[in-house]
């Protein structure tokens, strides 16, 4: 799945804690109040931006290893979905 397809399909919400967040204001940090908020969201609405093999991807679910940030989406995801981002 491409990043534009992911946005259209799952609809990431705006970060209401830091309105100047990365990824057009939709990424939540891995610490502090933003991370605490992510932990309150249903697991099927959480996505993780990770770095793998010198590229980036968004994986559904809460992941810890190689995480750079989190996203929360309006639409839940129950399947394994990976969004290939390439190099940022």
Secondary structure as a PSIPRED ss2 file (coil, helix, strand):
# PSIPRED VFORMAT (PSIPRED V4.0)

   1 X C   1.000  0.000  0.000
   2 X C   1.000  0.000  0.000
   3 X H   0.000  1.000  0.000
   4 X H   0.000  1.000  0.000
   5 X H   0.000  1.000  0.000
   6 X H   0.000  1.000  0.000
   7 X H   0.000  1.000  0.000
   8 X H   0.000  1.000  0.000
   9 X H   0.000  1.000  0.000
  10 X H   0.000  1.000  0.000
  11 X C   1.000  0.000  0.000
  12 X E   0.000  0.000  1.000
  13 X C   1.000  0.000  0.000
  14 X C   1.000  0.000  0.000
  15 X C   1.000  0.000  0.000
  16 X C   1.000  0.000  0.000
  17 X C   1.000  0.000  0.000
  18 X C   1.000  0.000  0.000
  19 X C   1.000  0.000  0.000
  20 X C   1.000  0.000  0.000
  21 X C   1.000  0.000  0.000
  22 X H   0.000  1.000  0.000
  23 X H   0.000  1.000  0.000
  24 X H   0.000  1.000  0.000
  25 X H   0.000  1.000  0.000
  26 X C   1.000  0.000  0.000
  27 X C   1.000  0.000  0.000
  28 X E   0.000  0.000  1.000
  29 X C   1.000  0.000  0.000
  30 X C   1.000  0.000  0.000
  31 X C   1.000  0.000  0.000
  32 X H   0.000  1.000  0.000
  33 X H   0.000  1.000  0.000
  34 X H   0.000  1.000  0.000
  35 X H   0.000  1.000  0.000
  36 X H   0.000  1.000  0.000
  37 X H   0.000  1.000  0.000
  38 X H   0.000  1.000  0.000
  39 X C   1.000  0.000  0.000
  40 X C   1.000  0.000  0.000
  41 X C   1.000  0.000  0.000
  42 X C   1.000  0.000  0.000
  43 X H   0.000  1.000  0.000
  44 X H   0.000  1.000  0.000
  45 X H   0.000  1.000  0.000
  46 X E   0.000  0.000  1.000
  47 X E   0.000  0.000  1.000
  48 X E   0.000  0.000  1.000
  49 X E   0.000  0.000  1.000
  50 X E   0.000  0.000  1.000
  51 X E   0.000  0.000  1.000
  52 X E   0.000  0.000  1.000
  53 X C   1.000  0.000  0.000
  54 X C   1.000  0.000  0.000
  55 X E   0.000  0.000  1.000
  56 X E   0.000  0.000  1.000
  57 X E   0.000  0.000  1.000
  58 X E   0.000  0.000  1.000
  59 X E   0.000  0.000  1.000
  60 X E   0.000  0.000  1.000
  61 X C   1.000  0.000  0.000
  62 X C   1.000  0.000  0.000
  63 X C   1.000  0.000  0.000
  64 X C   1.000  0.000  0.000
  65 X C   1.000  0.000  0.000
  66 X C   1.000  0.000  0.000
  67 X E   0.000  0.000  1.000
  68 X E   0.000  0.000  1.000
  69 X E   0.000  0.000  1.000
  70 X E   0.000  0.000  1.000
  71 X E   0.000  0.000  1.000
  72 X E   0.000  0.000  1.000
  73 X E   0.000  0.000  1.000
  74 X C   1.000  0.000  0.000
  75 X C   1.000  0.000  0.000
  76 X C   1.000  0.000  0.000
  77 X C   1.000  0.000  0.000
  78 X C   1.000  0.000  0.000
  79 X C   1.000  0.000  0.000
  80 X C   1.000  0.000  0.000
  81 X C   1.000  0.000  0.000
  82 X E   0.000  0.000  1.000
  83 X E   0.000  0.000  1.000
  84 X E   0.000  0.000  1.000
  85 X E   0.000  0.000  1.000
  86 X E   0.000  0.000  1.000
  87 X C   1.000  0.000  0.000
  88 X C   1.000  0.000  0.000
